[in-house]
Amino acid sequence: MMKILYVVGGLLLLLFLIDAVKKAKTRRARESGLLPPPGQGSDSDVERLAAQGEKIQAIKLYREIHGVDLKEAKEAVEHLTGKLKLPGS
């Protein structure tokens, strides 16, 4: 029983650390000017990030702006970079 608790505790700690690293990366990107302040992003910022090769940051920002799921944001950013045509376009 104790082994299970240690494993679960270790997994929870690992998830916490991964989340903290992701938040730190986003914070540094905002501080460096790569990402706009929270709530102030625009589609032109998404296009700029995609053009700079910052696809992951572009997808995160698109999700923040439009409140969509990961798949939809990825498809939209790929459309912006010309790699994927959206249905109906």
Buried (B, 14 or more C-beta within 10 A) or exposed (E): EEEEEEEEEEEEEEEEEEEEEEEEEBEEBEEEEBBBEEEEBEEEBBBBBBEEEBBEBBBBBBBBBBEBEEEBBBBBBBBBEEEEEEEEE
